[in-house]
Amino acid sequence: MARELNEDSLLPCPFCGEYPTPKEELDDNDSRIYAIEHECNIYMTTGWDHDKRTVIDAWNRRT
């Protein structure tokens, strides 16, 4: 069964089927940082990075 990507190119949560939303914040140097955090029956996060594509790829590769 193929898994469909959402508009942010994210795969759905393997536990609940919902799509996470990327978070964007500013770090101490006012640079944009990104993370993907998702909470359903469990809490998952990619950690923070300055590159949005990096956190999207990390989410999609999770095991």
PESUL-V980268 format. One record per backbone hydrogen bond with DSSP energy under -1.0 kcal/mol. NH is the residue of the N-H (numbers start at 1). CO is the residue of the C=O. If there is no record, write none. Layout:
BEGIN
nh->NH co->CO
nh->NH co->CO
END
This chain:
BEGIN
nh->6 co->10
nh->9 co->6
nh->13 co->18
nh->17 co->13
nh->23 co->35
nh->25 co->33
nh->27 co->31
nh->30 co->27
nh->33 co->25
nh->34 co->49
nh->35 co->23
nh->38 co->44
nh->40 co->42
nh->44 co->38
nh->46 co->36
nh->49 co->34
nh->55 co->51
nh->56 co->52
nh->57 co->53
nh->58 co->54
nh->59 co->55
nh->60 co->56
nh->61 co->57
END
